[in-house]
């Protein structure tokens, strides 16, 4: 993660938190501005998200209220009955053209909540009722922030003595060292989203390149880490079939199928409300201006195209991976 912030807004109630000082140490040259509440900056009216994404500010805040939510219908639950996601950071250091966060949040700035222990207490409340499958890296790329926040290692420590808790950490980052700490942890699933090389270069600014992501997966596998491959979301572009076919061949030229726990497959889909905002903000972005169909409040490719894309990818994957290890999004 290579963010450099010129301005850091700090909630007054966050000033004395240990996590705040640890984060501030990484940005000694940033101007510090005290605020009453993060929403005063993050939710203010008439923001230009595109301009903010070119020069982000950081906001340090204390999370109050609910921070753990049931998984959305557009997210895969991998057959888990009690699927949730936790939000300890809002917005991603990367700038993927098709990211739903562009429609979900009014601001391009980053919010880091400096009280993850209170979010973990909320998870304990759920664990008192049933097992929990928790995605901790959906509203950001938590692995990309690890050097700044240490939140992945904190969540891993939290899960270590809670056998009914499984964590997924989805990422487009490249981390080549530090994996030994997670050796043999079947309760921690590190899931790399991989895209065809041209897609990664053109549609995923700031994210690690395809080669770097694959090498990061290889480093994790060598350290005995549980790894998931996520080919999700598939994006329609001219030549998509060749692009995704070449991607799968490349992945399994460099990584043994036996070293991957499973594979997630899914085509692009999104809340209609989020897509509406994304289209306003990105009038020339082909990935969000496609004529999607809307069903039950969500937008996706027309069924014939959706089935062709996902069917092609599943067939290609079956050359390397058993059907029982390929998970597809099952609709709303």
ZAMARGU-4260 file (C-alpha; in steps of 0.2 Angstrom, whole numbers, plus 5000, padded with zeros to 4 digits):
<rodrens>
0) 5000/5000/5000 | 5008/5016/4994 | 4996/5030/5000 | 5003/5047/5005 | 4990/5058/5014
5) 4992/5077/5015 | 4978/5078/5027 | 4972/5067/5041 | 4956/5071/5050 | 4955/5064/5068
10) 4939/5062/5078 | 4942/5070/5095 | 4936/5054/5103 | 4950/5044/5093 | 4964/5055/5098
15) 4970/5045/5113 | 4967/5028/5106 | 4983/5018/5104 | 4978/5013/5087 | 4978/5031/5081
20) 4996/5035/5086 | 5002/5019/5078 | 4993/5024/5061 | 4999/5042/5062 | 5017/5036/5064
25) 5016/5031/5046 | 5012/5048/5039 | 5023/5060/5049 | 5021/5074/5036 | 5002/5075/5035
30) 4992/5089/5042 | 4981/5084/5056 | 4964/5091/5058 | 4953/5088/5073 | 4934/5084/5069
35) 4919/5080/5080 | 4913/5065/5069 | 4920/5056/5053 | 4903/5059/5044 | 4906/5078/5045
40) 4919/5075/5032 | 4915/5058/5024 | 4896/5062/5022 | 4896/5080/5018 | 4886/5086/5002
45) 4892/5090/4985 | 4908/5080/4985 | 4917/5075/4969 | 4923/5057/4972 | 4933/5057/4956
50) 4944/5071/4962 | 4946/5064/4980 | 4952/5048/4973 | 4966/5057/4965 | 4971/5065/4981
55) 4963/5056/4996 | 4962/5061/5014 | 4963/5049/5028 | 4950/5050/5042 | 4953/5041/5059
60) 4937/5037/5069 | 4929/5027/5083 | 4916/5015/5076 | 4900/5016/5086 | 4885/5005/5083
65) 4884/4990/5071 | 4899/4986/5062 | 4895/4967/5057 | 4882/4964/5044 | 4874/4949/5035
70) 4882/4946/5019 | 4873/4954/5004 | 4864/4943/4991 | 4878/4947/4978 | 4891/4940/4989
75) 4896/4921/4989 | 4893/4912/5005 | 4902/4896/5000 | 4888/4886/5008 | 4890/4894/5025
80) 4874/4896/5034 | 4879/4911/5045 | 4888/4923/5033 | 4893/4941/5038 | 4906/4954/5034
85) 4914/4967/5046 | 4919/4984/5042 | 4934/4991/5051 | 4940/5002/5036 | 4929/5011/5023
90) 4935/5013/5006 | 4949/5004/4997 | 4967/5010/4993 | 4965/5004/4975 | 4954/5012/4962
95) 4945/4998/4952 | 4934/5005/4939 | 4920/4993/4943 | 4921/4993/4962 | 4904/4994/4971
100) 4912/5005/4984 | 4911/5019/4971 | 4892/5018/4972 | 4891/5014/4990 | 4900/5028/4998
105) 4898/5047/4994 | 4917/5050/4997 | 4933/5044/4990 | 4942/5047/5006 | 4947/5033/5018
110) 4940/5030/5035 | 4950/5018/5047 | 4941/5014/5063 | 4954/5013/5077 | 4944/5002/5089
115) 4943/4985/5080 | 4942/4977/5097 | 4925/4983/5099 | 4920/4976/5082 | 4927/4960/5088
120) 4916/4960/5104 | 4901/4962/5092 | 4907/4946/5083 | 4908/4937/5100 | 4889/4941/5102
125) 4885/4932/5086 | 4896/4917/5091 | 4886/4915/5107 | 4872/4910/5095 | 4880/4901/5081
130) 4896/4898/5071 | 4901/4913/5060 | 4909/4914/5043 | 4916/4932/5042 | 4923/4942/5028
135) 4934/4956/5035 | 4940/4963/5018 | 4925/4968/5008 | 4923/4986/5011 | 4942/4988/5008
140) 4958/4978/5005 | 4963/4974/5022 | 4979/4966/5017 | 4984/4981/5008 | 4983/4991/5024
145) 4992/4978/5035 | 5008/4988/5037 | 4998/5003/5043 | 4985/4995/5054 | 4990/4977/5058
150) 4972/4972/5057 | 4974/4956/5048 | 4985/4949/5061 | 4974/4956/5075 | 4959/4947/5068
155) 4969/4931/5066 | 4974/4932/5084 | 4956/4935/5089 | 4950/4919/5079 | 4964/4908/5085
160) 4954/4903/5101 | 4937/4903/5093 | 4934/4887/5084 | 4917/4892/5077 | 4924/4907/5068
165) 4931/4907/5050 | 4938/4922/5042 | 4940/4926/5024 | 4952/4940/5019 | 4950/4945/5000
170) 4963/4955/4992 | 4971/4961/4976 | 4987/4965/4985 | 5004/4958/4985 | 5013/4953/5001
175) 5028/4941/4999 | 5034/4940/5017 | 5025/4937/5034 | 5015/4922/5029 | 5023/4910/5042
180) 5012/4918/5055 | 4997/4910/5047 | 5004/4892/5043 | 4991/4879/5045 | 4977/4890/5050
185) 4962/4882/5041 | 4951/4895/5049 | 4959/4909/5039 | 4956/4910/5021 | 4966/4922/5010
190) 4957/4924/4994 | 4965/4933/4979 | 4955/4941/4966 | 4963/4938/4949 | 4959/4946/4933
195) 4966/4945/4915 | 4982/4954/4914 | 4975/4968/4903 | 4960/4970/4914 | 4971/4972/4930
200) 4982/4985/4921 | 4967/4995/4914 | 4953/4993/4926 | 4961/4990/4943 | 4973/5006/4946
205) 4983/5004/4961 | 4981/4986/4964 | 4995/4974/4962 | 4998/4968/4944 | 4993/4950/4940
210) 5011/4943/4941 | 5013/4951/4958 | 4997/4944/4965 | 5001/4926/4958 | 5019/4927/4967
215) 5010/4933/4983 | 4999/4918/4982 | 5014/4907/4979 | 5023/4914/4994 | 5007/4911/5005
220) 5006/4893/4998 | 5024/4889/5002 | 5021/4895/5020 | 5006/4883/5022 | 4993/4896/5021
225) 4975/4892/5016 | 4972/4900/4999 | 4956/4903/4989 | 4956/4909/4970 | 4943/4921/4966
230) 4939/4924/4948 | 4925/4936/4953 | 4919/4947/4946 | 4921/4942/4928 | 4920/4958/4917
235) 4913/4958/4899 | 4924/4965/4886 | 4928/4961/4868 | 4939/4946/4868 | 4934/4941/4886
240) 4934/4922/4882 | 4952/4922/4876 | 4957/4933/4891 | 4949/4922/4904 | 4955/4906/4896
245) 4973/4912/4895 | 4971/4918/4914 | 4966/4901/4920 | 4980/4892/4910 | 4993/4905/4917
250) 4987/4903/4935 | 4989/4884/4934 | 5005/4884/4925 | 5012/4893/4940 | 5002/4886/4954
255) 4997/4868/4958 | 4978/4865/4958 | 4981/4855/4974 | 4988/4870/4983 | 4971/4880/4982
260) 4957/4876/4993 | 4943/4881/4981 | 4939/4893/4967 | 4925/4907/4967 | 4917/4911/4950
265) 4905/4925/4947 | 4901/4938/4934 | 4899/4956/4938 | 4883/4961/4948 | 4878/4975/4959
270) 4865/4984/4968 | 4855/4995/4956 | 4856/5010/4967 | 4875/5008/4968 | 4876/5006/4949
275) 4866/5022/4946 | 4878/5032/4956 | 4893/5024/4948 | 4887/5029/4931 | 4885/5047/4936
280) 4903/5047/4942 | 4910/5037/4928 | 4901/5042/4912 | 4914/5034/4900 | 4918/5018/4910
285) 4912/5004/4899 | 4912/4991/4913 | 4898/5001/4922 | 4889/5008/4907 | 4885/4991/4900
290) 4866/4988/4897 | 4863/4977/4912 | 4846/4969/4917 | 4839/4973/4934 | 4831/4960/4945
295) 4825/4962/4962 | 4835/4978/4964 | 4851/4971/4957 | 4859/4973/4940 | 4868/4959/4931
300) 4872/4954/4913 | 4858/4947/4903 | 4855/4929/4907 | 4862/4922/4890 | 4878/4931/4892
305) 4879/4928/4911 | 4877/4909/4908 | 4889/4909/4893 | 4903/4918/4903 | 4901/4908/4919
310) 4899/4892/4910 | 4914/4895/4900 | 4925/4899/4915 | 4918/4884/4925 | 4922/4872/4910
315) 4940/4879/4908 | 4943/4877/4927 | 4937/4859/4927 | 4952/4855/4916 | 4962/4858/4933
320) 4950/4858/4948 | 4936/4846/4953 | 4919/4852/4951 | 4917/4850/4970 | 4929/4864/4972
325) 4921/4877/4961 | 4909/4889/4969 | 4897/4900/4959 | 4886/4914/4964 | 4869/4907/4964
330) 4858/4922/4961 | 4847/4932/4972
</rodrens>
